[in-house]
Amino acid sequence: MSTVQTQGIHHLGLTVPSIHESVEFFTTALGFSVVGEKPDYPATFVSDGHIMLTLWQAKTDTPVNFNRHENIGLHHFAIQVRDVEALQQAYESVKNYSGVEVEFSPEDLNGLPAKHMMCLIPGGIRMEIIAGA
């Protein structure tokens, strides 16, 4: 039996078609801050104070978008907000953001004491925003 004690995700690395568009989305729509960058890679690091995202620039003009039904890899990532009011604010902020496709607006999460929404962020990565549970 392992004695390793993990403490959650330190950061999540996402390859994106445009660092600039992704940084703008996270800082403008969700209030993240730029906390670092590595221009020669290139990568930019953004954080909401709880999680850090590493945004890596794809090195192709024709990236292959992930298909959650056919590919192995990241199905989606979920960002937690403090309550249902914050979830609604997040929804209002992202629903008309250029390049965002809302999959569904805030709704109950399978009978749990939580609500969530799902969207594709600019570049096509699937993101969930969740309050509760």
Kinemage of the C-alpha trace (Angstrom):
@kinemage 1
@onewidth
@group {chain A} dominant
@subgroup {mainchain}
@vectorlist {calphas} color= white
{ca met a 1} P 0.000 0.000 0.000
{ca ser a 2} L 1.347 3.414 -0.972
{ca thr a 3} L 1.972 6.120 1.613
{ca val a 4} L 2.007 8.898 -0.986
{ca gln a 5} L -0.288 11.767 -0.022
{ca thr a 6} L -1.269 13.902 -2.990
{ca gln a 7} L -2.698 17.369 -2.439
{ca gly a 8} L -4.617 18.155 -5.592
{ca ile a 9} L -3.569 19.455 -8.974
{ca his a 10} L -0.695 21.943 -8.917
{ca his a 11} L -1.216 23.010 -12.511
{ca leu a 12} L -2.780 21.837 -15.724
{ca gly a 13} L -0.970 22.193 -19.047
{ca leu a 14} L -3.101 22.884 -22.114
{ca thr a 15} L -1.820 23.066 -25.688
{ca val a 16} L -3.748 25.860 -27.398
{ca pro a 17} L -3.872 27.176 -30.969
{ca ser a 18} L -3.304 30.778 -29.777
{ca ile a 19} L -1.688 31.703 -26.472
{ca his a 20} L -2.838 35.299 -26.914
{ca glu a 21} L -6.516 34.326 -27.351
{ca ser a 22} L -6.365 31.843 -24.472
{ca val a 23} L -4.693 34.303 -22.091
{ca glu a 24} L -7.255 36.950 -23.040
{ca phe a 25} L -10.107 34.517 -22.367
{ca phe a 26} L -8.893 33.441 -18.937
{ca thr a 27} L -7.921 36.936 -17.793
{ca thr a 28} L -10.910 38.793 -19.264
{ca ala a 29} L -13.775 36.317 -18.887
{ca leu a 30} L -12.698 34.503 -15.709
{ca gly a 31} L -10.446 36.949 -13.847
{ca phe a 32} L -7.233 34.912 -13.950
{ca ser a 33} L -3.876 36.714 -13.725
{ca val a 34} L -0.740 36.112 -15.748
{ca val a 35} L 1.827 34.739 -13.290
{ca gly a 36} L 4.669 33.936 -15.657
{ca glu a 37} L 5.733 33.092 -19.143
{ca lys a 38} L 8.411 31.316 -21.086
{ca pro a 39} L 8.553 33.091 -24.463
{ca asp a 40} L 11.067 30.696 -26.026
{ca tyr a 41} L 8.815 27.656 -25.491
{ca pro a 42} L 6.318 29.492 -25.871
{ca ala a 43} L 4.112 29.194 -22.788
{ca thr a 44} L 2.171 31.536 -20.523
{ca phe a 45} L 1.088 30.692 -16.985
{ca val a 46} L -2.234 31.999 -15.641
{ca ser a 47} L -3.794 31.507 -12.223
{ca asp a 48} L -6.987 32.255 -10.335
{ca gly a 49} L -5.135 31.962 -7.017
{ca his a 50} L -6.103 28.304 -6.598
{ca ile a 51} L -5.003 26.583 -9.787
{ca met a 52} L -2.419 27.458 -12.392
{ca leu a 53} L -2.899 26.737 -16.065
{ca thr a 54} L 0.090 26.408 -18.346
{ca leu a 55} L -0.949 27.477 -21.830
{ca trp a 56} L 1.420 26.001 -24.433
{ca gln a 57} L 1.409 27.298 -28.001
{ca ala a 58} L 0.687 24.584 -30.582
{ca lys a 59} L 3.454 24.450 -33.157
{ca thr a 60} L 1.179 23.917 -36.136
{ca asp a 61} L -1.285 26.048 -38.052
{ca thr a 62} L -3.642 23.079 -38.332
{ca pro a 63} L -3.930 21.540 -34.855
{ca val a 64} L -6.054 18.425 -34.469
{ca asn a 65} L -8.984 19.071 -32.150
{ca phe a 66} L -9.606 16.472 -29.466
{ca asn a 67} L -12.689 14.311 -29.925
{ca arg a 68} L -13.883 13.214 -26.472
{ca his a 69} L -15.580 10.137 -27.920
{ca glu a 70} L -12.611 8.816 -29.908
{ca asn a 71} L -9.316 10.066 -28.439
{ca ile a 72} L -7.431 9.217 -25.292
{ca gly a 73} L -6.619 12.344 -23.334
{ca leu a 74} L -8.250 15.234 -21.591
{ca his a 75} L -12.046 14.876 -21.776
{ca his a 76} L -12.536 18.216 -20.001
{ca phe a 77} L -11.288 20.141 -17.024
{ca ala a 78} L -13.475 21.652 -14.313
{ca ile a 79} L -13.078 24.933 -12.482
{ca gln a 80} L -14.909 25.341 -9.195
{ca val a 81} L -16.590 28.602 -8.213
{ca arg a 82} L -17.728 29.583 -4.716
{ca asp a 83} L -21.513 29.322 -5.194
{ca val a 84} L -24.423 29.259 -7.645
{ca glu a 85} L -24.373 33.062 -7.958
{ca ala a 86} L -20.713 32.930 -9.046
{ca leu a 87} L -21.604 30.146 -11.498
{ca gln a 88} L -24.290 32.338 -13.048
{ca gln a 89} L -21.821 35.250 -13.245
{ca ala a 90} L -19.283 33.000 -14.963
{ca tyr a 91} L -21.934 31.829 -17.414
{ca glu a 92} L -22.903 35.417 -18.234
{ca ser a 93} L -19.233 36.270 -18.748
{ca val a 94} L -18.414 33.396 -21.102
{ca lys a 95} L -21.658 32.805 -23.033
{ca asn a 96} L -21.096 35.594 -25.563
{ca tyr a 97} L -17.294 35.570 -25.457
{ca ser a 98} L -15.832 35.261 -28.951
{ca gly a 99} L -14.785 31.698 -29.712
{ca val a 100} L -16.737 30.149 -26.827
{ca glu a 101} L -19.375 27.524 -27.547
{ca val a 102} L -21.701 26.860 -24.608
{ca glu a 103} L -22.655 23.190 -24.493
{ca phe a 104} L -25.221 23.766 -21.734
{ca ser a 105} L -26.070 26.581 -19.328
{ca pro a 106} L -26.032 26.133 -15.523
{ca glu a 107} L -28.094 23.136 -14.470
{ca asp a 108} L -28.342 20.610 -11.632
{ca leu a 109} L -25.572 18.017 -11.548
{ca asn a 110} L -27.173 14.548 -11.592
{ca gly a 111} L -29.166 14.948 -8.377
{ca leu a 112} L -26.144 16.157 -6.385
{ca pro a 113} L -26.197 19.382 -4.365
{ca ala a 114} L -24.303 21.105 -7.164
{ca lys a 115} L -24.861 22.974 -10.399
{ca his a 116} L -22.596 23.116 -13.408
{ca met a 117} L -22.230 24.285 -16.986
{ca met a 118} L -20.066 23.106 -19.869
{ca cys a 119} L -18.476 24.996 -22.732
{ca leu a 120} L -15.722 24.865 -25.309
{ca ile a 121} L -13.228 27.659 -24.708
{ca pro a 122} L -11.513 29.487 -27.586
{ca gly a 123} L -9.420 26.823 -29.299
{ca gly a 124} L -11.940 24.054 -28.598
{ca ile a 125} L -10.911 22.664 -25.183
{ca arg a 126} L -13.904 21.513 -23.128
{ca met a 127} L -14.275 23.270 -19.748
{ca glu a 128} L -16.792 22.728 -16.968
{ca ile a 129} L -17.599 25.351 -14.333
{ca ile a 130} L -19.117 23.921 -11.151
{ca ala a 131} L -20.563 25.213 -7.880
{ca gly a 132} L -21.040 22.899 -4.915
{ca ala a 133} L -20.280 19.249 -4.302
